[in-house]
Amino acid sequence: MSDVVLAMDSVVKRFGDHEVLKGVSLQLHRHEVVCLIGASGSGKSTLLRCANLLETIDEGHVSLFGQNLVDPRIDPDLVRRHIGMVFQSYNLFPHLDVLENVVLGPVRALKRDRAEVEEEAQALLERIGLRDRAHDYPERLSGGQQQRVAIVRSLAMRPALLLLDEVTSALDPTLVGEVLDLLVDLAHRGTTMLIATHEMNFARDVAHQVVYLDAGVLVEQGTPEQIFTNPQHDSTRSFLQRVR
Amino acid sequence: MTIDADVDASKETPNFFAPWHRRLFVGRRGLVASTVSSALIVVAIALLLFVAPGGATFRYVFFDGHNLWLAWVGDPRLGIDSLRDGMVTNIWMFLVSEVLVLFFGLMIAWCRISQSPVLLPFRVLATAYTDVMRGIPLILTMLIIGFGLPELRLPVISSQSDAVYGVISLTLCYSAYVAEVIRAGIYSVPNGQRLAARSLGLTQTVTMRRVILPQAIRNVIPPLLNDFISLQKDTAIVSVLGAIEVVRAAQIFSAATFNESGLTLAAIFFIVLTIPMTRFTDRLLAKDRAKRLVHE
């Protein structure tokens, strides 16, 4: 298929003696939403970080739009400009106001015109209902608001792919909904996303593919129906029972 | 029913009343304690200045109003110079040094934390530099620079004034201290900030300049201020090179008047310099916190 965005092939990642990813292969197509599920420490976050080269892989291949990212001639900064990443702990820049957080990437990395970017940023903030908070500092916002700003910050780069690393895990249960709603909206607009999550209902609703990781091994992959109603492996079954 | 709760392990009712030797420090009596201790200190100073056998001489030699005034205004008819010219020298020396120290300190810290293989020689050099410059007493650096550079007989470098050599020495010494403070500040910024910035495709340099350093500097403003206050006071050491800064000027004043009140004026000068700076940065930090954080 020609519309493969991200392809990982037998990716191995070690931290010292500890093998975190033991040969994981995965493909992500344009407009596809893939959810990674699995216990903490199963390698979900590491997998996401290998995709945007925050971690270098030890064996295997990662390619983005058919270009091999393991090639030494690849500039990681150019790769990351096309991949948005959102973190569990938001990681907004506390010394910049909301608007500055959103425009920093497009202005400083893409060297785009500030006025134009600010207009786009305001429109994005309007979409998440935070336009009137544009000049507030992140620490004055609620967790849910901060996380939505973080998502908008990566959208402002107009990425081809969005990586989301347990983006609701640090949130108060009452604030999870507003962030998931935004992600559902993004999914309906056809945003290509790779999502590590513990929200099983969300995964069931929006994912095209669900991937179950256990101790660095991709145990099972399939549509949400296959994984949630008829898992093939014992470890998948027992994991799903434990999270329910 | 038997009760075996861990939180109720002690059977006795606790006593919350302070023992006799703590009575003075609990509750409203804290005020009494502070008043008593302040009074004691005032008495001790009075004893030193007014009751000591040489108290009267001491007060005349160091705190004489007429001589303090004379040191401030000078008297051309008696050939006595005002200390103010010296003060101006101290002020420009520390202003120039502080700007240079901030710049070089930043550069050295940057070299020390860089991971880039290209910067390896700089990293080694920067580490050696901080080790050496923090190890040498400032007065030695001052003497080596002040008497050494002119010996080189190089154009420009060897023909500077003593004050300029003083600025060079202060910069050399304090850059090493400030570099370590800034380095600590950089490490105090959570790693998630770097990850978020790099994920936006910002280069290492832009990440440092736009994301890490602004936060790092805010975190280290109090210790940085400490070093700057030290630096301001250490401009006095330039007197060993013969530059007429305030301490040197006070000594000349003493020689002319046989009175040391010039030294007292110099001390007052340094105090007056540092206190407003401390209050200013306190205000700055408080304003920044109020802007960024929810009201606590």
Boltz contact constraints between the chains, C-beta under 6 A:
constraints:
  - contact:
      token1: [A, 77]
      token2: [B, 201]
      max_distance: 6.0
  - contact:
      token1: [A, 77]
      token2: [B, 203]
      max_distance: 6.0
  - contact:
      token1: [A, 80]
      token2: [B, 199]
      max_distance: 6.0
  - contact:
      token1: [A, 80]
      token2: [B, 201]
      max_distance: 6.0
  - contact:
      token1: [A, 81]
      token2: [B, 201]
      max_distance: 6.0
  - contact:
      token1: [A, 85]
      token2: [B, 199]
      max_distance: 6.0
  - contact:
      token1: [A, 89]
      token2: [B, 192]
      max_distance: 6.0
  - contact:
      token1: [A, 91]
      token2: [B, 192]
      max_distance: 6.0
  - contact:
      token1: [A, 91]
      token2: [B, 196]
      max_distance: 6.0
  - contact:
      token1: [A, 93]
      token2: [B, 211]
      max_distance: 6.0
  - contact:
      token1: [A, 95]
      token2: [B, 214]
      max_distance: 6.0
  - contact:
      token1: [A, 95]
      token2: [B, 215]
      max_distance: 6.0
  - contact:
      token1: [A, 105]
      token2: [B, 200]
      max_distance: 6.0
  - contact:
      token1: [A, 108]
      token2: [B, 202]
      max_distance: 6.0
  - contact:
      token1: [A, 108]
      token2: [B, 206]
      max_distance: 6.0
  - contact:
      token1: [A, 109]
      token2: [B, 200]
      max_distance: 6.0
  - contact:
      token1: [A, 109]
      token2: [B, 201]
      max_distance: 6.0
  - contact:
      token1: [A, 109]
      token2: [B, 202]
      max_distance: 6.0
  - contact:
      token1: [A, 137]
      token2: [B, 292]
      max_distance: 6.0
  - contact:
      token1: [A, 139]
      token2: [B, 292]
      max_distance: 6.0
  - contact:
      token1: [A, 139]
      token2: [B, 293]
      max_distance: 6.0
  - contact:
      token1: [A, 140]
      token2: [B, 294]
      max_distance: 6.0
